Amino acid sequence: MKRFTLSDRGFDWINTIFLLIILVLIVYPLIFVLSASISDPQAVSSGRMWLWPVDITFKGYERVFANDAIWLGYKNTIIYTFVGTAIHLFVLLPCAYALSRKELMAKKFILWFILFTMLFNGGLIPTYLVVQSLGMLDTMWAIIIPNVVGAWSILVARAFFQQSIPDQLVEASKIDGASDFYIFIRVVLPLSLPIIAVMALFHAVNLWNQYFNALIYLSDRDKYPLQLILREILVVNQMQLNDPGGSAESLVDQVKTAGLIKYAVIIVSSLPLLLVYPFVQRFFVQGVLIGSIKE
């Protein structure tokens, strides 16, 4: 058995303490926001609530979910996320796999062309004109298509295919008479679950939090994603606070409710992703280690 020296144990203790500090820094804000969303706003603002809920109330969630548009926003966001992620993987994986093959003609030129897009882009106005000319304004495709795949995603997936799919495996499949399409579907994809999970999660999070593109390209309120609906709730609540016509008592109540709504909105928008992540964590950890270990 390997004997640990005093320096090894000291190193382990330092690592453990360091990781515990990081854990506290990450977990504490999550618990605080969750507790603040169901605590008395006065307790939050006075500092009495610093971790666990105080004087539990659900008025913030009642105000948020009283708006029927919340459910419409959830539905739209779920559609955008699932459809957009599926199209993202459909475009990304074949492209990255093709670029990982040595026999691809003009591979260096294609890679240079992809890298060029990481340094330069057309900007907001040209992109808007392109979306408009393609007839995608005020449609779900205006949210999904413009950012369907990026250069970074292609390069990461390409690195995975190069390191994880042996050339001998592909060559053996070709000797057995398999076509490139068959090899990709039946050989490569089953071995690529880590990168598929990572790329799907990254893109799904981006689509779930989609805000700016929806604000620019969508005018039909029935197509608004969840983030725009939540923004509307916050804006309307802020306008009510700035209304000088209310009594002092009602203004105090509105200020208290505003704090609850703010924290409730954060939980409503973030909770679905927090619930999904544990199911893909195993693949996610494998995927983010791409390139860190070489045989």
N, C-alpha and C positions, 0 to 999 in steps of 0.2 A: 504494500500500500504506500501511496505517496505521503510523505511526511511534510506537513506545513510548517514553515519557519515562522518566527515572530513577525518578520516583515510581511509575509504572505497574509497572516491573520490581520495585521494592521491595515493592509491594503483592502482586504475584504470588508473590514469594519468601516473604513472611509467610504468605500463604494456604497455600502448599505445605508449609511447616514446620508450620503449625497442623494441617493435614489429616494429615500424617505422624504427629504426636503422637496424634491421635485414633485413627488406624489401629493404632498400637502398643497403645494402651490397650484397644482392642477385641479385637485378635488375640492378644495375649499371654495373657490368661486362658484362651482357647480352647485354645491350644497347651499351656499349663501343665497344664490338666485332662486333656487327652488323654495327655500324657507321664506325668503322675502315675498314671494308671490302669494303666500297664504298667511302672512303675518300682518298684524296691525301696522299700518304705515307709520304711525306715531312711534311705535317701538323700533322700527327700522331706522327712521331718521334720528331718533335720540340715541341710538347705539345699544339699546337693550337687547335687540336681536342681533347676535353676531354669528350664530351657527344654526341653532334649532329654532323652529317656529315659536312665536310668542303671540298669544291671543289670536288663535287661528280664525281666519275668515276666507271665504271663497268669492268675495264680491268682484275681485279682478277677473277671475275666470268666468263668472256670470256675465259680466259686461262684455267680455271678448266673445263668448259663445252665443250671446244674445243676438249678435249680428249674423244673420243668415248667410251673408257673403263669405263667412269663414269656411263653411262647408263647400261652397263653390270654389273657393281658392284652393282648398285641400284637393278637391277633385282635379282641378286644372294642373296643379303642381305635380300630382301623382302621375297624370297622363304625360306631362312634359318630361318628367324624370324617367319613366319607364321607356317611353318611345325614344327619347333622345339618347339614353344609355344604350339601347339596343342598336340604334343606327351608328352610334359611336364605335361600338365593338365591331359591327359589321364592316365598317370602313377601316378601322385601325388595325385589326389583326391581320387581314390579308396583306395590307400595305407593309406593315412591320416585318412580317415573315418573308415577303418577297425581297425586301431590302437586306435581310440577313443572309440571303443565299449568294454564294460567291459567283454563281454562273449568271446572275442578272446583268444584262447589258446596260451600260451607261449608269451604273449604280452610283458612282462618285458624283456625276452631274446631278442626279436626282436628289442625293443627300445634300449637296451644296444648295440646291434650290429650296429644300425644306429648311435648312439652317438659315437661309436668307430671310425667311418669314419670321424667325425669332428676333431678328434685329430691326426689321422694317415692316410696317403695315400701312394700309391706306388711310387710317384714321376714321373718325366718326362719320363725317359728312360723305366721303366716297362710299363707305360701307352702307350707309343709309340709302344712298342712291341706287346701289346694287340691289339691296333688298326690295326697294320700291319697284325697280325695273323688272324684277323677277316675280312681281305680284304677290309677295309674301307679307306685305304690311297687314297688320291686324289679323294675322293667322298664327297658329301654333308653330309653323315652320320658321317664322321670324325669330323665335326663341331657340329652336333646335338646330337649324342648319348653319347659321353663321359661325358657330363655335363647335361644330360637330367633331372636329379632331384638331389637335395642335401638334406642333413640331416636337415639343417635349415628350408628349405621349408616344409618338412614333419612335423616337430615339430610345426611350426606356424599354418599350416592347421589343424593339429590334435587338437591344443588348441582351434581353432575356432569351430570345430565340437563338442567338449566337452562342450563348453560354450553356443553355439547358437542352438544346436539341442537337445531339451528336450528328455529324455529317455521315457517319457510318450507318446510322439508323435510316436516314433518308436514302442513302445509296442502296442499302439492302432492300428497302421497299420498292425502289425502282427496278432492281434486278428481278423481284418477284412479279413485276408487271404493273405496279401501281402507278397511276397518273399523279401529276403534281396536285391536282384538286383532291384526289382521294387521300393522298399523304397528308395534306393540310387538315382535312376534315376528320379522318379516322386515326391518324398517328400524332400529329402535332397538337391539335386542340385538347385532346384528353390529357396531355402532359403539361398543359399551360394554364391550369386552373389558378395558380398563384397570381400570375400577371393579369389574367382575366378579372379576378376578384379585385385586385388593386386598381386597375384602370377603370373598372365599372364603378367602384366606390368613389374614386376621385371625381369622375365625371358626374355621377349621380349627386354628390354633394354640391358641385358647382351649379347643376340645374335646379336642385332644391332651393338653393339660396339665390336663384336668379332674380335680379331686381332691376338693374340698370337697363338691360335690353328690353325688358317688358315695359319699362317706363317710356322708352324711346319709340318702340315699334307698335305697341298695342294701344288702341283707343276704346275698343269695345270692353266694357267693364265685365261682361260675362266671360271673357277670356283671361282676366287678370289671374296671375299666380298668387299663392298664399302670401308671399312677401309684400306685394303691393296692397293686398287687402289689410294686412297688419299695419302697414304704413298709413293707410287711410284712417284706421282706428286711432292711431297715435296722433295724427294731424288734427282730426276732428276733436279729439279730447283736448289737445293743446289750444285749439281755437276757442273752445268753451271756457278754458281757464283764462284766456285773454279777453273774454267778453266782460265789459265793465258793468253790464246791466244787472247782474245777479247780486243777491244779498251776501253779506259777509259770511253768514253761516253756510249757505250753499257753496260758496267759494272754497271754504275750508274742506267741506266734504268732497268737492271735486279734486282738490289738491291731493287728498288722501287716496281717492280712487285712482288718480293718475299714476301714483307710484305703484299701486297694485297692478294696474293694466300694463305698465312698462315691463315689470318682471314676468307677468303672465304671458305676454306676447313672446318673450324670449323662450320660455318653456314650450309654448305651443309650437313654435317654429323649429325648435331644436330636438324635442323629445323623439320624434320618429327616427331620426338618424342615430340617436344614442341607443335606441332599441335594436336597430338593424346591425350596428357595428359588431356586437359580440358574436354574431353568427358568421361573420367573414373575417374575424380577427386572425384565425390560424393562417388563412391564405394571405392576409394582409401582411403579417410579419414575415412570411416567406418572400413575398414580393418586394418589400422594401429593402431586403438584403441583396437584391440583384446587383452583381458586380463587386460585392464586398469580399466574397470568398472565391478564390480561383483554384482549380485542381492542378 
